Amino acid sequence: MAKEKVVLAYSGGLDTTAIIPWLKETYGYDVICACIDVGQESELEGLDERAKYSGAEKLYIIDVVDELCDEYIMPTVQADAVYENKYLLGTSFARPIIAKKLVEVARKEGAVAICHGATGKGNDQLRFELSIKALAPDIKVIATWRQPEWTMQSREDEIAFCKAHGIDLPFDAKHSYSRDRNIWHISHEGLELENPANEPNYDDLLVLSVTPEKAPDEPEYIDLDFEKGYPVALNGKKMKTSDIIRELNKLGGKHGIGIIDIVENRVVGMKSRGVYETPGGTILTEAHKQLEELTLDRDTMEYKKLVGTKFAALVYEGKWFCTLRESLSAFVAKTEERVTGHVKMKLYKGNIIKAGTTSDYTLYSESLASFTTGDLYDHKDASGFINLFGLSMKVRAMMDQKREEKDNANNK
């Protein structure tokens, strides 16, 4: 009789390596590993051999980098969505596409369950499970760290478990930063970062970047071209979105751009402290905002601030596949129809400095903005506007004045 199958979200790290024999032993499943390539680069090396050595029946490695960039990252950038004014959502928008591909593998393999190794304290458990519920409500989800049968509580326990099952892998019990990497960013948690009173040890921590102090003493100019809110060229060279992000990561990392240290509010209620490196994403986000400044009217820009805040919360909370997020994206897509143009910036020691923005759809009129009177605007027109615009304030002050005079008369 054939065994039932489970699809494991596999990274090749110690946790997911230990989970393979645990799933086989605890539930009697055949384990199908699926590693979704969102831009981890060297972290993918040797995974096929490691998965099979650990007892997996099969390993899928699925490259989704372009889909991630075009259908998840850029819609988030276009929405001006930033969580708690700092976090550019690098881990958050990668989880739903990973979940989507896990579901596709589960359907292909006829699996009855999907397993992930996210902890019970973090946000990723919501992002994985809400996405799976939205896409495949019939498939069972196994969250190892929340299962009563999972008794391992440390790296030492996991290493001992692997060795007991004949799996001798190059992991040791020495703790290091907890990291998550994709094409957009890399996050760091743990060690000295667990105490907000500690300054990060940037010499050991940084992977994509240097600190501004170690950045070049000379600035560097870059040019970005956008069409309908999507980047299409860097320094005059046409590129797809993923390649632009990769190049911007190199440029931004070189100049110490996009390093943030944040204490954020997790969905589960606790605060956590982390350091994020998002060099290319920070540049791309700032360039997009600069172009919107030129091409969007005041009402749309103000409303987009509300949309961006809600959009960021939905993505952070794992609700990518909800109706509201999809509806907000439809609104955002409409706002992007004229976000086309050229942005020039200067990179210097952690700073992104405006160096000129142009667009065929600009709403900036030099003749209107100048101090000289033009055909479309007469300085005298402002008098009536100010009278009407401030009428409610004036009426309130007049009524307050009358009440004060009446009170003074009654007190004499």
N, C-alpha and C positions, 0 to 999 in steps of 0.2 A: 504494500500500500504506500503510495507516494506521500511524502511528508508535506505539510503545509509550509508556505513560504512567507518570510518576512523581509521587507526591504529596509536596510539600515542606511541612514544618512552617515556616510563614512568619510572621515578626514584622514585617517591613517595615524592619528595620534594615539596616546596611551588609552584614553577613555574608550574610543570606538574600537580599538584593538581588543580590549578586555571584553567589550560587549558581545563580540562575535561568539566566543565559546560560551558565554553566559546565556545568550539567547538559545543556543543549541541544547545546552544542558537543562535550562529552566523550563522551556516550552516545547522542546523537540522540533523546532523549526529548521528548515534549510534557510541559510542566511544569504541573501542577495545584497551585496554592497553597491551603493551608488554614491559616487563622488561627483558633485556638481562643480565644474570649473568656472568660478566667477572671477578668476584672475589671481589665484594663489601663487602662481609661478612655481618656484622651486619646491614648494610644499607638496606638489603632486608627484615628485620623483619617487620611483620604487613602490608605488601603492599597489600595483597589481600583484607583485610577488608577496608583499606583506599581507594583503587580504587573504590570499589563498593559503599562505603559510599559517594564518591564524584560524583557518577553518571555513572561510566563505566558499560558497559554491561558485560564485561568479562576481565580477566587479564591472560596473559600468562607470566610465569616466565621460561625462557629457559637457562639452564646451558650450557655455551659454553667454559668453562675455559680450558679444555684440547685441544679443537680445536684452541682456541686463542694461547695457548702456542706452539703447534706443527706446526701450519700452518701460523701464523702471527708473533709471537714473535721471534721464533728461526730463521726463514728465514731472519729476520732483523738483528739479532745478527750475523748470519753467513756472512752477507754482510758487517759487520763492519760499519753499518750505524748509525751515530751519527749526529744529527742536530746541526750545528754551534759549533761543537767540544765539546759540553757539554750534550745536551738533548738526552736521550735514547729513546725518541719517545713513552713513555708510553700511553699517551692519543691517539696519532696519529694512532697507528695500532689497537687500540680497536674499533675505529669508523667504519671501513669498515665491520668488522664481525657483529657489531650491526646492521648496515644498511642491510646486507645480511639477517639476521634473521627477520628484520622488513618486508622485501619484502616477505619472505616465509610465514609469518603470514598473510600479506595482500592478497597473492594468495589464501591461505587456506580459509580466511573469505570472499573473493570476495570484498574486500575493494577498493574504488575508489581513496583513498588518504592515504598518510603517513604524519604525523605531528611530528615536533620536536620543542624543546624549546630553541635551540641554539640562541644566540644573533646575531645581525647584525654586531657586531664588531669583532667577534672571528673567529677562524679557523674551529670550528666544523661544522658550516653551510656548508662549502665547503666539508668537509669529508663525512657528511651524504648525501648531495645532489648529489655530483659527483658519489658516490657509487650507489645511487638509480638510477640515470640516466643510469649508466653502466649496471645495472642488470634488471631494469624494466622501460624503457623509457616511457611507457604508463601510469604509475601511477603518479598522481598529488602529488606534495609536498607542504605542508603548513608550512611555517616558521612563527610562531606566531609573533615574535618580528618585522617582516617586513610587517605584514598585517596592512592595514589602520584601520581595525575594532578593532585592539588591542590597547586599550587606556591606559592600566596599565603601569606605569613607575617606580614603586617602590614596595618594599615588603609590605608597608602599603596599597597600592592600591590593591594588590593581596589578602591580608588578608581581607580587607573590601569587596571585590568582593565575596570571599568564604562565608563570614558570611551572605551576602545578599542573597546567594543561599542556606542557611541552612546548610552550611558545617563549623562546628566548630572543627578546628584541632589544635594540640599543636604547632603552629608556632607563633612567636612573631616578632616584627619589629626590634629587635636588630640585627644589622649586624654582620656577622662573616666572616671568610675566605671563599672564593669560592674554593671548593675542588673537585677534581676528583680522584676516587680511583678504582684500579683494582688489579689483582694479581701481576702485575709488579711494580706498583709505586703508589704514591699519590702526587698530585700537590696542591699547595697553591697559591692563588692570593688574592689581596684586602688588606684592612686595611693599616697598615704601609708599606706594600710592594709596594703600589702604588707610593711611593716616593723613588727613587733609593738612595737618601741620607740617608735613614733610615736603621739601622741594623735590621735584622729580630728578632722578639721576639720569639726565639726558644723555650722558656719554654712553651708558649701557642700554638705554631705552630706545633711542631713535633708530629707525630702519630706513625710511624713505628720505629723511631730511637731515640737515645740519641745523644747529641753533643759529639765530641771526648773528650772534657774535662771530661765528665761524664762516659766515657767508662772505662772498667776494666783496671787496671794498668798492668795486665799480658796479653801477646799475646795468640792467639789461632790458632792452625794449623788446616787446613782443606784439604781434598783431593777430587778432582773431576776427574771422568773418562768420556771420550768422545768417541763416535763412529760416524764417518763421520760427525763431526761437531755438533752432538747432545749430550747433557749431559745424561749419563745413570746411574751414581752412585755417591753418596755423602758419603764420609768417609767409602768406601767399601760396602755400602748398595745400592743395585739396587733399583731405583725408577723411576717413570714416571716423565716427565719434570715438570709438575705442582707441584708435591710434592717436587722436588729439589728446585724449585723457592721459595716455601713456607718456607722450612728449611733455605735456604740462606737468606731470608728476616729476619728471627729471628736472625741468626748469624751476619749478616751485621748490622742490627739495634742495636744489643747489643754493637757492636764495633764502632758505629758512622760512618759507611761507606755509601757513596752514597748520601750525602746531597749536592745539588748544588743550588746556587743563580745565576740566569741568567736574563739578559735583552735580550730577543729574538726578532727577526723580524717576525711578523705575516704576513700571506699571504696577508691580506687586506691592508698592507702598514704601519701600526703603530708598534711601539715597545711596548712590554709589559714585566713586571717584575714578575717573579715567583720563588718560591722555590720548588724544587722537591726532594722527598725522593725515592730513588731506591736502597735500600741496596743489595738485592739479585741479581738484574739485573746488578749492577755495578761489583759484584764479578764474575758473570757468563760471562759477556762481557770481563773482563780482563783475565779470565782463557782461554777463547776461543782464544783471541789474542796471549797469550803466546804459545799456542799449534801451532797456525799458524806460529809463528816465527820459529818454529822448523821444520815444515813440508812443507811449501810453498817456492818455489824458488823466487829469487829476482824479476824477471819480473812479476810474478803473484801477488806478494805482492804489487808492485808499481801500477799495473793496478787496483787492488782491492781498492786502495785508491780513485781512480777516480770513480769507481763503487759505493763505499760506500757513497761518497758525493752526487752523483746523486740519489741513492736509498733513502737516508735520505730525500732529498728534495721532491721526489715524494710522499713518505709516509706522510710527514708533510703537503703537499698540498692537500691531500685527493685523490691521484691518484693511489690507491692500485690496482684497477681493470683495469689499462691501459696496453697496449701492452708492453710498455718499461719496466715497473716494472716486468711484468711476464717474459720478455726476460732476464732481469738482474738476476732474480732469477734462471733461467736455467743455466746461466753462473756460478753463485755462487755455485749452487748444484754440478757442476763439480769440482770446486776448493775444495769442502769439502770431496771428496772421500777418501783422505788420512789424514784428520784432525782427527786422532784417537790416543788416548794416555792418559796419566796420568799427572795431574797438582797438585802440592802441593803449598799452599800459607799460609802465616802468616798474620792474621788480628790483627791490633793493632792501636787503637785510630785514626780511620778514614783512615788508610793506608792499602793497599794490597801489601804485600811484597813477591816477588818470593822466593820459597823454594825448587824448583826442578821441572823439566818437562821432561818426557820421552815419546817416541813413537817408535813403530816398523817401522814407516815411516819417521823417522828423517832424515834430510839432513845434519845434523852436523856430521862431521868426526873429531874425536879428533886427529888423526894422521895428517890430513891436517892442522888443526887449530893450532897445536903446533909449537913451534919455531924450532924444529928439522926437518931436511930434510927427507921427506919420499919418497916412491916409486912413488907417483903420482905427486909430485911437487918438482921442483928444483929451489932454489932461483934465479939462473941465468936466468931462463925463464922469470922473471919479466922485464928484461931489454928491450927485444924486444916488449913486451906488452906495456910498458910505452911509448916507442918511437912511436908506432902506435896510442895508445890511446890519446897521447898529440900532435899528429902531426899538427892538425889544429891550435892549440894554438901557437906552435913553428913557423909555417909558418907566421901567423899573426904578431908575434913579429919580425921576420926577415924582412918582408916587411915594417913594421913601421920603423925599424931601417934604412933600405935603403932610405926611404923617408926623414927621419930626416937628414941623411948624405947629401942627394942631396940638401935639403933646406939650410943646413949650408954652403954648397959650393957655392950656388947661392947668399947667403947673404954676402960673403966676398968681 
